[in-house]
């Protein structure tokens, strides 16, 4: 499909994988901006030549192809969408320079603190490390609960009345947050602990921009089991090699 307002040479294509929160934030932003695109599902165990050629440094999804030219890294892609399509839909980033800086700060927090902690809790090599990472995950969510209260001004989204940059950045994780109890037995979206984030997640998931993007919890749980099995096998191989 051709991008709104673009010619044949300006087609948009997303190289992604359905469980990836980084891919899903990009797709949500494209929907918010009303941009048509082709979604190309990658097999990350057998990456395509197109992906490897488009992101030869990191060899990761997402990659946005705009007229065949690649843009990699999800947060960079979000910036690019506003710059490349200023007249399409709503702006993802705030227009005020200070508000943009604050939004980028919290986006970096999501990726460096929340994502890193969730990954450690999921596939950490020891029970002790997984427990420590779980505590870090809960602490990060507590911090984001406070950020939502401060940034939203009592409105429905981090950006205020309408969803914006941080809503899609963190929104990409909603499928994983919802599935966590199925994976580990621990509920992360606990209304008794983080009521504002729980209500926010429901609002984001109900957006047209999120429909067909946020994965179902059961699907995420099944995928997580595969990741855990791979991590356990890799740890066993490493342990055997060291003996």
C-alpha positions as CSV (number, residue, x, y, z in Angstrom):
1,X,0.0,0.0,0.0
2,X,1.2,3.5,-0.7
3,X,1.8,5.9,2.1
4,X,-0.7,8.7,2.5
5,X,0.5,11.7,0.5
6,X,3.4,9.7,-1.0
7,X,4.0,8.6,-4.6
8,X,4.9,5.2,-5.8
9,X,8.5,5.7,-4.8
10,X,7.4,6.8,-1.2
11,X,5.9,3.5,-0.1
12,X,6.3,2.6,3.5
13,X,7.2,-0.9,4.7
14,X,7.8,-2.2,8.2
15,X,10.1,-5.2,8.8
16,X,9.0,-6.5,12.1
17,X,7.9,-9.4,14.3
18,X,4.6,-9.5,16.1
19,X,5.8,-10.1,19.7
20,X,8.3,-7.1,19.6
21,X,7.2,-4.1,21.7
22,X,9.6,-2.0,19.6
23,X,7.9,-3.0,16.3
24,X,4.4,-2.5,17.9
25,X,5.2,1.0,19.0
26,X,6.2,1.9,15.4
27,X,3.0,0.4,14.0
28,X,0.9,2.3,16.5
29,X,2.6,5.5,15.6
30,X,2.0,4.9,11.9
31,X,-1.7,4.3,12.6
32,X,-1.9,7.5,14.7
33,X,-0.5,9.4,11.8
34,X,-2.9,7.8,9.4
35,X,-0.1,6.4,7.2
36,X,-0.6,3.2,5.1
37,X,2.2,0.7,5.1
38,X,3.0,-2.9,4.3
39,X,3.8,-5.0,7.4
40,X,6.4,-7.6,6.6
41,X,6.6,-10.3,9.3
42,X,10.2,-11.5,9.9
43,X,11.3,-14.9,11.1
44,X,13.9,-13.9,13.6
45,X,15.4,-17.4,13.7
46,X,15.9,-17.1,9.9
47,X,16.3,-13.4,9.1
48,X,15.6,-12.3,5.6
49,X,18.2,-11.0,3.2
50,X,16.1,-7.8,3.1
51,X,16.4,-7.3,6.9
52,X,20.1,-8.1,7.0
53,X,20.7,-5.6,4.1
54,X,18.5,-3.0,5.6
55,X,20.0,-3.1,9.1
56,X,23.5,-4.6,8.7
57,X,24.8,-3.2,12.0
58,X,22.3,-4.6,14.5
59,X,20.4,-7.0,12.2
60,X,17.2,-6.3,14.3
61,X,13.7,-5.3,13.8
62,X,12.0,-2.9,13.4
63,X,13.2,-1.3,10.2
64,X,11.1,1.2,8.4
65,X,11.6,1.3,4.6
66,X,10.5,4.6,3.0
67,X,10.8,4.4,-0.7
68,X,13.3,1.6,-0.2
69,X,15.5,3.6,2.1
70,X,15.9,2.0,5.6
71,X,15.5,3.7,9.0
72,X,16.4,1.6,12.0
73,X,15.8,1.7,15.8
74,X,12.2,2.3,17.0
75,X,12.7,5.7,18.7
76,X,14.6,7.0,15.7
77,X,11.7,5.8,13.5
78,X,9.2,7.7,15.6
79,X,11.2,10.9,15.2
80,X,11.5,10.2,11.4
81,X,7.7,9.8,11.0
82,X,7.0,13.3,12.4
83,X,9.8,14.8,10.3
84,X,8.9,13.0,7.0
85,X,5.2,13.4,7.3
86,X,4.5,16.6,9.2
87,X,1.1,17.0,7.6
88,X,-0.2,13.5,8.2
89,X,-2.5,12.8,11.2
90,X,-1.3,14.0,14.6
91,X,2.3,14.7,15.6
92,X,3.7,11.9,17.7
93,X,6.2,14.0,19.5
94,X,5.2,17.2,21.4
95,X,5.8,20.4,19.5
96,X,7.3,22.2,22.5
97,X,11.1,21.6,22.8
98,X,11.0,21.1,26.6
99,X,8.1,18.7,26.4
100,X,9.9,16.8,23.6
101,X,13.0,16.5,25.8
102,X,10.9,15.2,28.7
103,X,9.1,12.7,26.6
104,X,12.4,11.4,25.2
105,X,13.8,11.1,28.7
106,X,10.9,8.8,29.8
107,X,11.1,6.9,26.5
108,X,14.8,6.1,27.3
109,X,13.7,5.1,30.8
110,X,11.2,2.6,29.4
111,X,13.8,1.0,27.2
112,X,16.8,1.1,29.6
113,X,15.0,0.3,32.8
114,X,11.6,-1.4,32.2
115,X,12.6,-3.5,29.2
116,X,15.9,-4.5,30.6
117,X,14.3,-5.6,33.9
118,X,11.5,-7.5,32.2
119,X,14.0,-9.3,30.0
120,X,16.1,-10.3,33.0
121,X,13.0,-11.5,34.9
122,X,12.1,-13.6,31.9
123,X,15.3,-15.2,30.9
124,X,17.8,-14.4,33.7
125,X,20.3,-17.3,34.1
126,X,19.6,-17.9,37.8
127,X,16.6,-17.8,40.1
128,X,18.3,-15.1,42.2
129,X,18.9,-12.9,39.1
130,X,15.3,-13.4,37.9
131,X,14.0,-12.4,41.3
132,X,16.2,-9.3,41.4
133,X,15.0,-8.3,37.9
134,X,11.4,-8.9,38.9
135,X,11.9,-6.4,41.7
136,X,13.4,-3.9,39.3
137,X,10.5,-4.4,36.9
138,X,8.0,-3.6,39.7
139,X,10.1,-0.5,40.7
140,X,10.2,0.7,37.1
141,X,6.4,0.4,36.9
142,X,6.0,2.3,40.1
143,X,8.1,5.1,38.7
144,X,6.1,5.2,35.5
145,X,2.9,5.3,37.5
146,X,4.3,8.5,39.0
147,X,5.3,9.8,35.6
148,X,1.9,9.2,34.3
149,X,0.3,11.2,37.1
150,X,2.7,14.1,36.5
151,X,2.8,14.2,32.7
152,X,-0.9,13.5,32.1
153,X,-2.2,16.4,34.2
154,X,-5.1,14.1,35.3
155,X,-6.1,13.3,31.7
156,X,-6.2,10.0,29.9
157,X,-2.7,9.7,28.4
158,X,0.9,10.7,29.0
159,X,0.4,13.3,26.3
160,X,-2.8,14.6,27.9
161,X,-6.1,14.4,26.1
162,X,-4.8,12.4,23.2
163,X,-2.1,9.7,22.9
164,X,1.4,10.7,21.9
165,X,5.0,9.7,21.9
166,X,5.3,8.1,25.4
167,X,1.9,6.4,25.0
168,X,3.1,4.5,21.9
169,X,6.6,3.9,23.4
170,X,5.2,2.2,26.5
171,X,2.1,1.1,24.7
172,X,4.2,-1.4,22.7
173,X,4.7,-3.3,25.9
174,X,1.0,-3.7,26.8
175,X,0.8,-7.2,25.4
176,X,3.7,-8.3,27.5
177,X,2.4,-6.6,30.6
178,X,-0.9,-8.2,30.2
179,X,0.6,-11.7,29.7
180,X,3.0,-11.6,32.6
181,X,0.8,-13.5,35.0
182,X,0.5,-16.3,32.4
183,X,4.2,-16.4,32.1
184,X,5.4,-16.1,35.6
185,X,2.4,-16.1,37.9
186,X,2.9,-12.5,38.8
187,X,0.4,-9.8,37.8
188,X,2.3,-6.7,36.6
189,X,-0.8,-4.6,35.7
190,X,-2.1,-4.7,39.3
191,X,-4.8,-2.1,39.9
192,X,-4.0,-2.2,43.6
193,X,-0.5,-1.2,43.0
194,X,-0.5,1.0,39.8
195,X,-4.1,1.9,39.2
196,X,-3.4,4.8,36.8
197,X,-1.2,2.7,34.6
198,X,-3.8,-0.1,34.5
199,X,-6.5,2.3,33.4
200,X,-4.1,3.9,30.9
201,X,-3.3,0.5,29.4
202,X,-7.0,-0.2,28.9
203,X,-7.4,3.2,27.1
204,X,-4.5,2.6,24.9
205,X,-5.5,-0.9,24.0
206,X,-9.0,0.4,23.0
207,X,-7.5,2.9,20.5
208,X,-8.1,2.3,16.8
209,X,-4.3,2.7,16.5
210,X,-3.7,-0.3,18.8
211,X,-6.2,-2.7,17.3
212,X,-4.5,-5.5,15.5
213,X,-1.2,-4.5,16.9
214,X,-1.1,-5.4,20.6
215,X,-0.7,-9.2,20.8
216,X,-3.1,-11.4,22.7
217,X,-1.7,-12.4,26.1
218,X,-2.0,-16.2,25.4
219,X,0.1,-15.7,22.2
220,X,2.7,-13.8,24.1
221,X,2.8,-16.4,26.8
222,X,3.4,-19.1,24.3
223,X,6.2,-17.1,22.7
224,X,7.8,-16.4,26.1
225,X,8.0,-20.2,26.8
226,X,10.0,-20.5,23.6
227,X,12.4,-17.7,24.7
228,X,12.8,-19.3,28.1
229,X,13.5,-22.7,26.6
230,X,16.1,-21.2,24.3
231,X,17.7,-19.3,27.2
232,X,17.8,-22.4,29.4
233,X,19.4,-24.4,26.6
234,X,22.0,-21.8,26.0
235,X,22.8,-21.6,29.7
236,X,23.2,-25.4,29.9
237,X,25.5,-25.4,26.8
238,X,27.6,-22.7,28.4
239,X,27.8,-24.5,31.7
240,X,28.8,-27.7,30.0
241,X,31.5,-25.9,28.0
242,X,33.0,-24.4,31.2
243,X,33.3,-27.8,32.9
